[in-house]
Structure formats: structure tokens, C-alpha cells
Amino acid sequence: MGSFAADVPVWLEDTKENLFQDLRQNETYVFTASPIDETGRFVVHFSNPLGINNQNALDMVKIYAYEKTVYVDIPETLGMDAHCMVFNMIGNKVVNQEVTEGLNAIPAPFNEGYYLVTVNTGRGMVTEKVFIK
């Protein structure tokens, strides 16, 4: 927690128990796990996931993939352009391009598999894992 600025909210989401915990208030989370639990059971949020009034502008940026295309949707109300990078699972950068407000379609003629898409705006970064068919 000490590596994040004090004004950055940090929340832990337990998707199995449908619980949220403000890690700024309590850094310890006790849970019981099973080998059959989902691998993505825990999600860390850097904004308050419980309050729409506290929604971070970056939460409005959507990243997803369909077949051989990565989509980056930056709502026009945010008024920002950004830089998009796509990395394969061994860390090689396979795309490096500017994106603008609105829906951006980025061709992804890569091998089938998972990729990390990072969008860097003037307000911070958003990263999502996508699957390319």
C-alpha cells in the first residue's frame, strides 16, 4: 500500500463472496480458498466500485476484443486522446498506436491467445486482458 499515493483509493473485490473491502481502511482480508475457485476470484479496483459519484473517468474507457480486432472505446464526454499498446503474454509489444475519442478498432492479426491491452491517457492507465481468436 505504501507504493500508491495516499489519495488513490484501493479496493479488493472477492467475486466468490460478492464482497468489497477498502484496503485503505483495512489491509488484511481473511478468506478460505479451494482448488476449484475461479482463478480471477479477486479484483483490485483503484476507484470506489460501490459509488457512482466516485467513479473514476478511467473506468469509462472500455477495452475488448472480437475475433481479430481490439476495440478501445473512449467516451466523447471524457475529451481525451490516448496511446494504446498491446502486449503478448511474454511481454513483447505487438501494437503501439494513438487512439482518439470514440470507438477505435485496432487490427490484431496475431496468433490466437491472450493479450494485454494498455491505454495510457493524460489521467492514468487502463489495462485489460483480451482473447484474440
C-alpha positions in Angstrom: 0.0 0.0 0.0 2.9 2.3 0.6 3.8 2.4 -3.1 0.5 4.1 -4.0 -0.2 7.8 -3.5 -2.4 8.4 -0.4 -5.2 9.8 -2.4 -5.6 6.7 -4.6 -8.4 4.5 -3.4 -7.6 0.8 -3.4 -10.5 -1.7 -3.1 -10.4 -5.5 -3.1 -13.3 -7.4 -4.7 -13.9 -11.0 -3.8 -16.2 -12.2 -6.6 -16.9 -15.5 -5.0 -18.3 -14.0 -1.8 -19.5 -10.8 -3.6 -17.7 -8.6 -1.0 -15.7 -5.4 -1.3 -13.1 -4.1 1.1 -11.5 -0.7 1.2 -7.8 -1.7 1.7 -7.1 1.9 2.9 -9.3 1.2 5.9 -8.2 -2.4 6.5 -5.2 -4.0 4.6 -6.0 -7.5 5.9 -8.5 -9.7 4.2 -9.2 -13.2 5.5 -10.7 -15.8 3.2 -10.9 -19.6 2.6 -9.9 -20.9 -0.8 -10.5 -24.1 -2.6 -8.7 -25.6 -5.6 -11.9 -25.3 -7.6 -12.2 -21.5 -7.1 -12.1 -19.3 -10.2 -8.6 -18.0 -10.9 -9.9 -14.5 -11.3 -11.7 -14.5 -7.9 -10.0 -11.3 -6.7 -10.1 -8.0 -8.4 -8.3 -4.9 -7.3 -10.0 -1.6 -8.0 -8.3 1.8 -8.0 -11.5 3.7 -7.6 -14.6 3.1 -5.3 -16.6 0.3 -7.1 -19.5 0.9 -4.8 -20.3 4.6 -5.5 -21.2 6.0 -8.9 -20.5 9.5 -7.6 -16.9 8.5 -7.1 -16.5 6.9 -10.5 -13.1 7.5 -12.0 -13.1 8.8 -15.5 -10.8 5.9 -16.5 -13.5 3.4 -15.5 -15.4 4.7 -18.5 -12.7 3.6 -21.0 -13.7 0.2 -22.4 -11.3 -2.3 -23.9 -12.4 -5.6 -25.5 -11.7 -7.8 -28.5 -13.8 -9.6 -31.1 -12.1 -12.1 -33.4 -9.0 -10.3 -34.9 -9.8 -6.8 -33.7 -9.1 -5.0 -30.4 -11.6 -2.2 -29.6 -10.8 0.8 -27.4 -13.9 2.9 -26.6 -13.2 6.3 -25.1 -16.4 8.2 -24.4 -16.5 11.6 -26.1 -17.6 13.2 -22.8 -14.1 12.5 -21.4 -12.5 14.7 -24.0 -9.2 12.9 -24.2 -7.0 11.1 -26.7 -4.7 8.3 -25.6 -1.9 5.9 -26.5 -2.6 2.2 -26.9 -0.2 -0.7 -26.6 -0.9 -4.4 -27.0 1.5 -7.0 -25.4 1.6 -10.7 -25.8 1.9 -12.9 -22.7 5.7 -12.9 -22.8 5.8 -9.2 -22.7 6.5 -8.3 -26.4 4.8 -5.2 -27.6 2.8 -6.1 -30.8 0.9 -2.8 -31.2 1.9 0.8 -30.4 -0.5 3.4 -31.6 -2.5 6.5 -30.8 -6.3 6.3 -30.2 -8.9 9.0 -30.0 -12.3 9.7 -28.5 -14.9 7.3 -29.7 -14.6 3.7 -30.8 -11.2 2.7 -32.1 -10.8 -0.6 -34.0 -7.2 -1.9 -33.9 -6.4 -4.8 -36.3 -5.0 -7.7 -34.4 -3.6 -10.2 -36.9 -1.8 -12.2 -34.2 -1.8 -15.8 -33.2 -4.8 -16.9 -31.1 -4.4 -16.3 -27.4 -4.5 -13.8 -24.6 -3.0 -10.3 -24.9 -2.7 -7.3 -22.5 -4.1 -4.0 -23.8 -2.9 -0.9 -22.1 -4.4 2.5 -22.8 -2.4 5.5 -21.4 -4.4 8.7 -21.1 -3.5 12.0 -19.6 -5.4 10.9 -16.5 -3.8 7.5 -16.0 -3.6 4.0 -17.4 -6.2 1.3 -18.0 -5.1 -2.3 -18.8 -7.4 -5.3 -19.8 -6.7 -8.8 -20.8 -8.3 -9.8 -24.1 -8.6 -13.0 -26.1 -7.8 -12.9 -29.8 -9.3 -15.7 -31.9 
